[in-house]
Amino acid sequence: MRLKLKILIKGAGDLATGIGWRLRRAGYEVIMTEIQTPTTVRRTVAFSRAVYEGEAVVEGICAVRCGTKGEAEAALKEGKIPVFMDERAEIRKELKPEVLVDGIIAKRNLGTKLTDAPFVIGVGPGFTAGKDCHAVIETKRGHFLGRVIREGGAIPNTGVPGNIGGYTTERIIRAAADGIFEPVVQIGDTVEKGQIVARSGGADILAQMPGIVRGMLQAGVSVVSGMKCGDIDARSEREHCYTISDKARAIGGGVLEAVSAYEHNVW
């Protein structure tokens, strides 16, 4: 019987989760890594939630927090995705994945190297195919979203969030002051412009537009002023709060294409 390809994904936020979900659905063994205190705002559709809840289920696939190679192997046998609190993805040295995907989406390379695995994929700006990875996946919304890049890099980060329902910067909920984050509303709640949606360092954070809260940091996270803490969706479709986004699915499809090309020796 042919062995399943083992893939390690750095990051377990909502976009990385879209990648991991598609790869797992396609039959690959997937392992993910995260920081000790994840700052994913779209928590309901992120495997990073397993870090502080023990497990996270997204559209029928379960991810579980693991601390050892043995725990990861047991989870994989059960069809689950192991998630390690391992910022530098050191577990790769033990698990020896055939493919490594940097899905941190930091808009820059935080240390991924071409030699980290036989096949390395960088997701978004900050990577150069042929230099620090074998393939780059485009993450900018628009015509090229999800494109597999074999030479060069993705479109540079503009600093402006993508347009959803006619809104860009207004849809982002940002910390008003340094300190501890305290949500006032929850994911799935409908809010109005000017409504208090959260507090940081004791300062009120107001909604900049009407819509449904699609993402929100968990309570108790330490934040700094201006940090992204949540987002509002003008489309007000509650189901969107609990399902993988179109963007995440497109990026996941690009990664799946690159992995398949490597697996079938057509890279």
ChimeraX attribute file (.defattr): number of C-alpha atoms within 10 A of each C-alpha:
attribute: neighborCount
match mode: 1-to-1
recipient: residues
	/A:1	3
	/A:2	4
	/A:3	7
	/A:4	11
	/A:5	16
	/A:6	17
	/A:7	26
	/A:8	27
	/A:9	25
	/A:10	27
	/A:11	31
	/A:12	30
	/A:13	26
	/A:14	27
	/A:15	29
	/A:16	26
	/A:17	25
	/A:18	28
	/A:19	27
	/A:20	34
	/A:21	26
	/A:22	20
	/A:23	22
	/A:24	19
	/A:25	11
	/A:26	11
	/A:27	12
	/A:28	20
	/A:29	23
	/A:30	28
	/A:31	30
	/A:32	32
	/A:33	30
	/A:34	25
	/A:35	17
	/A:36	13
	/A:37	14
	/A:38	20
	/A:39	22
	/A:40	24
	/A:41	21
	/A:42	27
	/A:43	24
	/A:44	22
	/A:45	26
	/A:46	27
	/A:47	34
	/A:48	35
	/A:49	28
	/A:50	24
	/A:51	23
	/A:52	14
	/A:53	10
	/A:54	13
	/A:55	19
	/A:56	23
	/A:57	17
	/A:58	18
	/A:59	10
	/A:60	9
	/A:61	15
	/A:62	18
	/A:63	31
	/A:64	25
	/A:65	25
	/A:66	24
	/A:67	13
	/A:68	13
	/A:69	15
	/A:70	11
	/A:71	13
	/A:72	22
	/A:73	18
	/A:74	13
	/A:75	20
	/A:76	19
	/A:77	10
	/A:78	10
	/A:79	17
	/A:80	21
	/A:81	28
	/A:82	28
	/A:83	31
	/A:84	28
	/A:85	22
	/A:86	17
	/A:87	13
	/A:88	14
	/A:89	21
	/A:90	11
	/A:91	20
	/A:92	22
	/A:93	10
	/A:94	9
	/A:95	17
	/A:96	15
	/A:97	21
	/A:98	19
	/A:99	21
	/A:100	30
	/A:101	27
	/A:102	27
	/A:103	29
	/A:104	22
	/A:105	19
	/A:106	13
	/A:107	16
	/A:108	15
	/A:109	18
	/A:110	13
	/A:111	9
	/A:112	20
	/A:113	18
	/A:114	19
	/A:115	12
	/A:116	20
	/A:117	20
	/A:118	14
	/A:119	21
	/A:120	26
	/A:121	29
	/A:122	32
	/A:123	32
	/A:124	28
	/A:125	21
	/A:126	19
	/A:127	26
	/A:128	22
	/A:129	21
	/A:130	15
	/A:131	13
	/A:132	20
	/A:133	27
	/A:134	24
	/A:135	28
	/A:136	32
	/A:137	30
	/A:138	24
	/A:139	25
	/A:140	21
	/A:141	15
	/A:142	11
	/A:143	7
	/A:144	14
	/A:145	20
	/A:146	25
	/A:147	20
	/A:148	23
	/A:149	19
	/A:150	16
	/A:151	14
	/A:152	14
	/A:153	23
	/A:154	25
	/A:155	15
	/A:156	14
	/A:157	14
	/A:158	8
	/A:159	8
	/A:160	8
	/A:161	15
	/A:162	15
	/A:163	13
	/A:164	14
	/A:165	12
	/A:166	11
	/A:167	16
	/A:168	12
	/A:169	15
	/A:170	18
	/A:171	26
	/A:172	22
	/A:173	26
	/A:174	23
	/A:175	25
	/A:176	22
	/A:177	19
	/A:178	16
	/A:179	18
	/A:180	17
	/A:181	26
	/A:182	22
	/A:183	19
	/A:184	14
	/A:185	15
	/A:186	17
	/A:187	22
	/A:188	22
	/A:189	15
	/A:190	18
	/A:191	23
	/A:192	14
	/A:193	13
	/A:194	12
	/A:195	16
	/A:196	17
	/A:197	23
	/A:198	26
	/A:199	21
	/A:200	25
	/A:201	17
	/A:202	14
	/A:203	17
	/A:204	17
	/A:205	23
	/A:206	19
	/A:207	23
	/A:208	21
	/A:209	20
	/A:210	19
	/A:211	22
	/A:212	24
	/A:213	28
	/A:214	27
	/A:215	24
	/A:216	29
	/A:217	24
	/A:218	21
	/A:219	14
	/A:220	12
	/A:221	15
	/A:222	14
	/A:223	21
	/A:224	17
	/A:225	13
	/A:226	12
	/A:227	15
	/A:228	17
	/A:229	26
	/A:230	25
	/A:231	23
	/A:232	28
	/A:233	26
	/A:234	19
	/A:235	13
	/A:236	19
	/A:237	15
	/A:238	16
	/A:239	10
	/A:240	16
	/A:241	22
	/A:242	19
	/A:243	16
	/A:244	22
	/A:245	15
	/A:246	13
	/A:247	18
	/A:248	22
	/A:249	20
	/A:250	23
	/A:251	27
	/A:252	25
	/A:253	21
	/A:254	24
	/A:255	28
	/A:256	20
	/A:257	16
	/A:258	24
	/A:259	25
	/A:260	16
	/A:261	12
	/A:262	16
	/A:263	14
	/A:264	8
	/A:265	8
	/A:266	8
	/A:267	13
